[in-house]
Amino acid sequence: MVNDPSHQCLGLALPGTSGPEGLTDARKAGHVQMLAPGATQGYDIEAGALCGETAVAQKEGEIAHVLAGAQTAFAAVTPGTGPFSADSS
């Protein structure tokens, strides 16, 4: 992310099914989803800046649960509140 007087830019790398090993290995591992013609698939992407050690620790815990295969419930966050607010500790 860049934010200075002459630049405002955010770069995102969206999730993919093929890691550095390549598409063939991803298919063998069962990570490639095939959609029928005309079918759609949607994703929710959360982006922001975590403010404070508590918010960082909470997010690290959520990531650990996802990597362990646990189901995660995501709650809507009102702008200016929650782990992205400057008031968070």
Order of alpha helices (4+ residues) and beta strands (2+ residues): beta-beta-alpha-alpha
